[in-house]
Amino acid sequence: MLTEEQQEILKMIQRLQSLFEDLVLCGLRTAGPDMLSKLRQMYEEFNRTGAMYLANLLNELIHKLDIDDKTVASAFQKAQTSLKIFERLLTMDVIYHSLVTLQSNNNDH
């Protein structure tokens, strides 16, 4: 069972994954002000939740998209990989807490 905080983080992950998919479909170098605004919002959300490493990679991606940097693909791959790892860590956290709860319930009986 997911906690409220975990549910919020999962929704953030899903929104960012969707934005990344849109970036791939439309092309990184065609990202306009609307996409940059959405990415900035995601940066703020991840920054607020303490996922600083991912937030910093998003900030780097936003900057490179904004200035049309030729290395934007590399920044995108780093952010995308970091998001996948962050999702796996969330999954492991949920599993860990589920097992602790299960063990605690078993010890009570």
Backbone bond lengths (Angstrom), bond angles and torsions (degrees), N, CA, C in turn:
res aa  C-N    CA-C-N  psi(-1)  N-CA   C-N-CA  omega(-1)  CA-C   N-CA-C  phi
1 M - - - 1.451 - - 1.535 109.26 -
2 L 1.290 115.73 131.27 1.460 120.72 -178.84 1.524 110.80 -83.42
3 T 1.318 115.55 140.06 1.457 119.99 172.94 1.531 108.07 -75.14
4 E 1.301 116.06 169.35 1.468 120.34 178.81 1.528 110.65 -61.57
5 E 1.331 116.13 -41.03 1.464 120.50 179.07 1.530 111.03 -64.42
6 Q 1.328 116.69 -43.15 1.456 120.74 178.61 1.524 111.33 -63.87
7 Q 1.328 116.84 -38.42 1.466 120.61 177.42 1.523 110.69 -63.34
8 E 1.321 116.76 -41.87 1.461 121.20 178.38 1.534 110.85 -62.59
9 I 1.328 116.22 -44.67 1.466 120.63 -179.93 1.527 110.33 -65.29
10 L 1.330 117.06 -40.59 1.466 120.28 178.21 1.525 111.11 -61.16
11 K 1.317 117.57 -41.01 1.472 121.06 177.40 1.528 110.99 -63.54
12 M 1.331 116.25 -39.24 1.462 120.28 177.38 1.522 110.28 -62.99
13 I 1.322 116.83 -43.90 1.464 121.75 178.84 1.518 109.99 -59.83
14 Q 1.319 116.45 -45.39 1.466 120.82 -178.99 1.536 111.40 -64.18
15 R 1.329 116.81 -40.10 1.475 119.69 178.37 1.523 111.06 -64.84
16 L 1.333 116.37 -42.30 1.461 119.17 179.89 1.524 111.00 -68.19
17 Q 1.327 117.80 -39.17 1.460 120.46 176.43 1.531 110.22 -59.44
18 S 1.305 116.34 -41.14 1.464 120.84 178.59 1.534 110.90 -63.65
19 L 1.324 116.41 -42.11 1.470 119.69 177.17 1.527 110.84 -63.40
20 F 1.317 116.66 -41.03 1.460 120.21 178.31 1.532 111.06 -62.99
21 E 1.323 116.52 -40.48 1.469 119.86 177.16 1.524 110.63 -62.32
22 D 1.330 116.62 -41.90 1.469 120.55 177.33 1.527 110.71 -61.60
23 L 1.327 116.27 -41.23 1.469 120.11 178.78 1.528 111.01 -61.07
24 V 1.322 116.40 -41.41 1.465 120.18 -179.78 1.525 109.81 -66.72
25 L 1.324 116.76 -44.11 1.472 120.19 -178.04 1.526 112.46 -65.28
26 C 1.314 115.77 -40.79 1.475 119.41 -176.30 1.522 112.92 -88.35
27 G 1.308 116.17 -22.11 1.461 120.42 -177.31 1.513 110.52 102.09
28 L 1.318 115.22 132.37 1.460 120.40 -176.86 1.525 112.57 -59.36
29 R 1.293 115.97 -40.53 1.472 119.28 -172.64 1.521 112.68 -81.03
30 T 1.345 116.66 -0.10 1.465 119.31 177.77 1.528 111.47 -105.08
31 A 1.323 117.42 7.20 1.469 120.70 -179.19 1.522 110.23 -62.72
32 G 1.313 114.92 124.82 1.459 120.33 -178.71 1.514 112.99 -100.23
33 P 1.318 116.28 -172.57 1.472 121.66 -177.29 1.536 113.20 -58.56
34 D 1.332 117.01 -35.64 1.459 120.04 179.87 1.528 110.66 -64.16
35 M 1.318 117.12 -45.54 1.465 121.28 179.02 1.524 110.53 -64.54
36 L 1.327 116.98 -43.42 1.464 120.27 179.28 1.527 110.63 -62.02
37 S 1.317 117.20 -38.25 1.461 121.36 178.05 1.529 110.81 -63.99
38 K 1.323 116.89 -42.76 1.470 120.76 178.49 1.528 111.05 -65.16
39 L 1.323 116.46 -40.11 1.461 119.88 178.42 1.529 111.22 -67.15
40 R 1.327 116.63 -38.07 1.470 119.94 176.87 1.527 110.76 -63.34
41 Q 1.316 116.26 -38.61 1.463 120.72 177.40 1.537 110.09 -63.16
42 M 1.330 116.60 -41.79 1.464 120.20 178.44 1.524 110.09 -66.37
43 Y 1.319 116.51 -38.56 1.470 120.37 176.35 1.530 109.62 -56.64
44 E 1.333 116.36 -47.83 1.465 121.00 -179.41 1.530 111.13 -61.20
45 E 1.329 117.07 -41.60 1.460 120.81 -179.11 1.523 111.79 -65.84
46 F 1.324 117.52 -45.68 1.460 119.82 179.51 1.528 110.94 -68.33
47 N 1.304 116.79 -35.81 1.460 121.68 176.41 1.529 109.77 -62.72
48 R 1.316 117.11 -43.71 1.463 123.10 -179.54 1.525 111.80 -62.88
49 T 1.318 117.17 -36.67 1.467 120.45 -177.88 1.524 112.73 -82.91
50 G 1.318 117.56 -4.09 1.456 120.77 176.93 1.517 114.83 93.37
51 A 1.326 117.25 7.01 1.470 121.25 177.64 1.530 107.66 -85.71
52 M 1.325 114.81 67.56 1.458 120.90 -170.90 1.528 113.05 -65.14
53 Y 1.318 117.59 -39.42 1.461 119.74 -177.98 1.524 109.92 -61.84
54 L 1.324 116.55 -48.30 1.459 120.60 178.58 1.525 110.49 -64.39
55 A 1.315 116.87 -41.66 1.468 120.34 178.74 1.527 110.94 -60.13
56 N 1.324 116.74 -42.16 1.465 119.86 179.52 1.527 111.80 -65.30
57 L 1.336 116.71 -38.69 1.466 119.39 177.03 1.529 110.96 -66.35
58 L 1.320 116.84 -37.21 1.477 120.41 175.52 1.520 110.36 -63.95
59 N 1.316 116.61 -41.45 1.457 120.45 178.82 1.526 111.08 -62.10
60 E 1.338 116.05 -41.00 1.469 120.81 176.86 1.527 110.53 -63.29
61 L 1.329 116.92 -43.42 1.467 121.23 178.39 1.520 110.59 -61.67
62 I 1.310 116.85 -46.43 1.474 121.40 179.63 1.519 110.15 -58.16
63 H 1.319 116.48 -46.23 1.467 120.71 -179.63 1.531 110.83 -60.26
64 K 1.330 116.40 -45.49 1.469 119.70 -177.64 1.527 111.26 -69.16
65 L 1.328 117.15 -34.70 1.470 119.54 175.01 1.523 110.02 -66.01
66 D 1.320 115.67 -41.69 1.469 121.73 -176.66 1.525 112.29 -63.36
67 I 1.339 116.96 -37.72 1.468 119.54 -178.11 1.530 112.32 -98.78
68 D 1.342 115.59 5.66 1.474 121.59 179.43 1.531 111.24 57.22
69 D 1.325 115.11 45.82 1.461 122.47 179.97 1.532 109.95 -70.43
70 K 1.310 116.51 139.85 1.467 121.17 -178.95 1.525 112.91 -68.31
71 T 1.331 117.33 -18.55 1.462 120.81 -179.28 1.533 112.32 -94.02
72 V 1.322 116.90 17.94 1.465 120.77 -177.96 1.532 111.86 -62.33
73 A 1.326 117.84 -32.51 1.474 120.38 -179.85 1.528 110.79 -62.76
74 S 1.308 116.59 -39.57 1.465 120.83 178.14 1.529 110.51 -65.23
75 A 1.309 117.03 -43.49 1.469 121.28 178.48 1.530 110.23 -63.72
76 F 1.319 116.34 -38.08 1.465 121.06 177.86 1.533 110.31 -63.69
77 Q 1.322 116.73 -46.26 1.468 120.09 -179.28 1.526 111.57 -62.43
78 K 1.317 116.83 -39.46 1.465 120.28 178.07 1.524 110.66 -63.63
79 A 1.321 116.66 -45.31 1.470 120.54 -179.67 1.528 110.69 -65.78
80 Q 1.313 116.64 -41.82 1.460 121.10 -179.42 1.538 110.63 -64.91
81 T 1.305 117.63 -43.86 1.460 121.87 178.14 1.518 110.78 -63.87
82 S 1.316 116.47 -42.97 1.458 120.98 178.82 1.528 110.78 -61.90
83 L 1.325 116.91 -38.97 1.460 120.53 178.30 1.531 110.69 -63.44
84 K 1.328 116.90 -42.67 1.470 120.71 178.87 1.527 110.88 -62.85
85 I 1.319 117.24 -41.58 1.471 120.84 178.32 1.529 110.07 -66.08
86 F 1.324 116.34 -41.59 1.468 121.02 178.36 1.529 110.48 -60.22
87 E 1.320 116.19 -40.83 1.464 120.58 177.78 1.531 110.32 -63.49
88 R 1.318 117.70 -42.03 1.467 121.46 179.10 1.531 110.75 -64.27
89 L 1.330 116.50 -38.92 1.459 119.80 177.81 1.525 111.15 -64.58
90 L 1.314 116.71 -39.51 1.462 120.22 176.25 1.524 110.06 -62.20
91 T 1.324 116.92 -43.32 1.467 121.53 178.51 1.527 110.20 -59.98
92 M 1.319 116.93 -44.84 1.464 120.97 179.98 1.528 111.00 -64.48
93 D 1.318 117.50 -37.17 1.459 121.98 177.93 1.533 110.58 -64.13
94 V 1.319 116.32 -43.67 1.472 120.81 178.36 1.528 110.15 -62.85
95 I 1.320 117.03 -45.24 1.470 121.01 179.75 1.529 110.32 -62.33
96 Y 1.316 116.34 -45.70 1.462 120.43 179.85 1.529 110.90 -56.73
97 H 1.337 116.72 -50.57 1.461 119.80 -178.34 1.528 112.05 -66.20
98 S 1.308 116.97 -32.19 1.471 120.33 176.11 1.520 110.57 -66.09
99 L 1.321 116.46 -42.75 1.470 120.39 179.08 1.525 111.61 -66.70
100 V 1.315 117.22 -39.71 1.463 120.80 177.96 1.523 109.78 -62.85
101 T 1.316 116.91 -42.91 1.463 121.13 178.11 1.521 111.03 -63.97
102 L 1.315 116.50 -44.20 1.466 121.23 178.87 1.524 111.11 -61.69
103 Q 1.325 116.28 -44.90 1.463 120.50 179.64 1.526 110.45 -64.01
104 S 1.310 116.50 -40.70 1.458 121.29 179.18 1.524 110.40 -63.15
105 N 1.325 116.34 -42.39 1.476 120.65 178.41 1.516 111.16 -64.93
106 N 1.338 117.12 -38.64 1.455 121.12 178.61 1.521 112.10 -67.66
107 N 1.318 117.41 -35.73 1.464 122.05 178.95 1.519 111.52 -70.77
108 D 1.330 116.33 -26.90 1.470 120.65 179.97 1.525 111.52 -74.11
109 H 1.315 116.69 -20.74 1.476 119.42 -177.14 1.469 111.51 -96.00
